[in-house]
Amino acid sequence: MATGVDELMDMLFDMIDEAKNAPLSSGKCVIERDKALDIIEDVKAQFPVELAEARKILNARAEFVAAARREAEEIKKRAEQEASQMVSETEVVRQARQKAGEILKQAEGQAWEVKDRANNYCDNLLQRTEEALADAHAEMRKVHTDFRAAMDSLTPPAHVQQSQSGRKVYDAEADL
């Protein structure tokens, strides 16, 4: 069976697209209800998987940012150690402080760039995931609405009984 939401939605789309027209109707079709419901259930089951993947990406981003901060702190500590180890002569101390400041600025700049890239990457990935989930949800609602409309438009033959809720119960075998 399919594994991804996109693949499952493609299967559902193909099922509807390839379905035979309902008698006396050009815009309505007959699909295998159990098969369609199974695909929808599989899509529902995949949402937690895809959300878990999004959480993993967020966790990876947090670890990435934390590692960048640790690296920046290590660079900063090394710069401070290098500066403190230099001879205290005026010119040497001034040069050391200047170099330490440059190293610190460079480290902070690199840390900022790494953090910015990680944030942009995660934001982009989350946006794409959100869009995919929204598209899948909209498609499921449309299929569900279309399915209900198709079911409600059927004139039940004598062998079809009304359910307790007042809805028609469709018997696919009787139509064969």
C-alpha positions as CSV (number, residue, x, y, z in Angstrom):
1,M,0.0,0.0,0.0
2,A,1.1,3.6,-0.5
3,T,3.1,5.3,2.2
4,G,2.9,9.0,1.7
5,V,-0.1,11.3,1.9
6,D,0.6,12.6,-1.6
7,E,0.7,9.1,-3.0
8,L,-2.5,8.2,-1.2
9,M,-4.3,11.4,-2.4
10,D,-3.1,10.5,-6.0
11,M,-4.6,7.1,-5.6
12,L,-7.9,8.6,-4.4
13,F,-7.9,11.1,-7.2
14,D,-7.2,8.4,-9.8
15,M,-10.0,6.2,-8.3
16,I,-12.5,9.1,-8.7
17,D,-11.1,10.2,-12.1
18,E,-11.4,6.7,-13.5
19,A,-14.8,5.9,-11.9
20,K,-17.7,5.1,-14.2
21,N,-20.4,7.7,-14.6
22,A,-23.5,7.2,-12.6
23,P,-26.6,6.2,-14.6
24,L,-28.3,9.3,-16.2
25,S,-25.6,11.7,-14.8
26,S,-22.6,13.1,-16.5
27,G,-21.0,14.8,-13.5
28,K,-21.5,12.0,-10.9
29,C,-19.7,8.7,-10.6
30,V,-19.8,5.5,-8.8
31,I,-16.7,4.5,-6.7
32,E,-15.9,1.6,-4.5
33,R,-16.8,3.0,-1.1
34,D,-14.7,0.6,1.0
35,K,-11.6,1.3,-1.1
36,A,-12.1,5.1,-1.0
37,L,-12.7,4.9,2.8
38,D,-9.6,2.7,3.2
39,I,-7.5,5.3,1.3
40,I,-8.9,8.1,3.4
41,E,-8.1,6.2,6.6
42,D,-4.6,5.6,5.4
43,V,-4.2,9.4,4.8
44,K,-5.5,10.1,8.3
45,A,-2.9,7.6,9.6
46,Q,-0.1,9.3,7.7
47,F,-0.8,12.7,9.2
48,P,0.8,11.8,12.6
49,V,3.8,10.4,10.7
50,E,4.3,13.6,8.7
51,L,3.8,15.7,11.8
52,A,6.4,13.6,13.6
53,E,8.8,14.3,10.7
54,A,8.1,18.0,11.0
55,R,8.9,17.8,14.7
56,K,12.1,15.9,14.0
57,I,13.1,18.7,11.7
58,L,12.3,21.3,14.4
59,N,14.4,19.3,16.9
60,A,17.2,19.0,14.4
61,R,17.1,22.8,13.9
62,A,17.2,23.3,17.6
63,E,20.2,21.0,17.9
64,F,21.8,22.8,15.0
65,V,21.3,26.2,16.6
66,A,22.6,24.9,19.9
67,A,25.7,23.5,18.3
68,A,26.3,26.8,16.5
69,R,26.0,28.6,19.9
70,R,28.4,26.1,21.5
71,E,30.9,26.6,18.7
72,A,30.6,30.4,18.9
73,E,31.2,30.1,22.7
74,E,34.2,28.0,22.1
75,I,35.6,30.4,19.6
76,K,34.9,33.2,22.0
77,K,36.6,31.4,24.8
78,R,39.6,30.7,22.6
79,A,39.8,34.3,21.6
80,E,39.7,35.4,25.2
81,Q,42.4,32.9,26.2
82,E,44.6,34.0,23.3
83,A,44.2,37.6,24.4
84,S,44.9,36.9,28.0
85,Q,48.0,34.9,27.2
86,M,49.6,37.7,25.2
87,V,52.3,39.8,26.7
88,S,50.9,42.9,28.5
89,E,53.0,45.4,26.5
90,T,50.8,48.2,25.3
91,E,51.1,47.6,21.5
92,V,50.8,43.8,21.9
93,V,47.8,44.1,24.2
94,R,46.1,46.5,21.9
95,Q,46.7,44.2,18.9
96,A,45.5,41.2,20.9
97,R,42.3,43.0,21.9
98,Q,41.7,44.1,18.3
99,K,42.3,40.5,17.0
100,A,40.1,39.0,19.8
101,G,37.3,41.5,18.9
102,E,37.6,40.6,15.2
103,I,37.5,36.9,16.0
104,L,34.5,37.4,18.2
105,K,32.7,39.4,15.6
106,Q,33.5,36.8,13.0
107,A,32.3,34.0,15.3
108,E,29.1,35.9,16.1
109,G,28.6,36.6,12.4
110,Q,29.1,33.0,11.5
111,A,26.8,31.9,14.3
112,W,24.1,34.3,13.1
113,E,24.4,33.1,9.5
114,V,24.1,29.5,10.6
115,K,21.1,30.3,12.8
116,D,19.5,32.4,10.0
117,R,20.0,29.6,7.4
118,A,18.6,27.0,9.8
119,N,15.6,29.2,10.6
120,N,14.9,29.9,6.9
121,Y,15.2,26.2,6.1
122,C,12.9,25.1,8.8
123,D,10.4,27.8,8.1
124,N,10.4,26.8,4.4
125,L,10.0,23.2,5.2
126,L,7.2,23.8,7.7
127,Q,5.4,26.0,5.2
128,R,5.6,23.3,2.5
129,T,4.4,20.7,5.0
130,E,1.5,23.0,6.1
131,E,0.6,23.6,2.5
132,A,0.7,19.9,1.7
133,L,-1.5,19.1,4.7
134,A,-3.9,21.9,3.8
135,D,-4.2,20.7,0.2
136,A,-4.7,17.1,1.4
137,H,-7.4,18.2,3.9
138,A,-9.2,20.3,1.3
139,E,-9.1,17.4,-1.2
140,M,-10.5,15.0,1.4
141,R,-13.3,17.5,2.2
142,K,-14.1,17.9,-1.5
143,V,-14.1,14.1,-2.1
144,H,-16.3,13.7,1.0
145,T,-18.7,16.4,-0.2
146,D,-18.8,14.9,-3.7
147,F,-19.4,11.5,-2.3
148,R,-22.3,12.6,-0.1
149,A,-23.8,14.6,-3.0
150,A,-23.6,11.5,-5.2
151,M,-25.1,9.4,-2.5
152,D,-27.9,11.9,-1.8
153,S,-28.8,12.2,-5.5
154,L,-29.4,8.5,-5.9
155,T,-33.0,7.4,-6.2
156,P,-33.1,4.2,-4.1
157,P,-34.4,1.1,-5.8
158,A,-37.0,-1.0,-4.0
159,H,-34.2,-3.2,-2.5
160,V,-32.5,-0.2,-0.9
161,Q,-33.7,0.7,2.6
162,Q,-33.4,3.9,4.5
163,S,-31.0,3.8,7.5
164,Q,-32.1,4.8,11.0
165,S,-30.6,8.3,10.4
166,G,-32.9,8.8,7.4
167,R,-30.0,8.5,4.9
168,K,-30.2,6.1,2.0
169,V,-28.1,3.0,2.3
170,Y,-26.4,2.1,-1.0
171,D,-26.1,-1.5,-2.0
172,A,-23.4,-1.7,-4.7
173,E,-24.1,-5.4,-5.3
174,A,-27.8,-4.7,-6.2
175,D,-26.6,-2.3,-9.0
176,L,-24.6,-5.0,-10.7
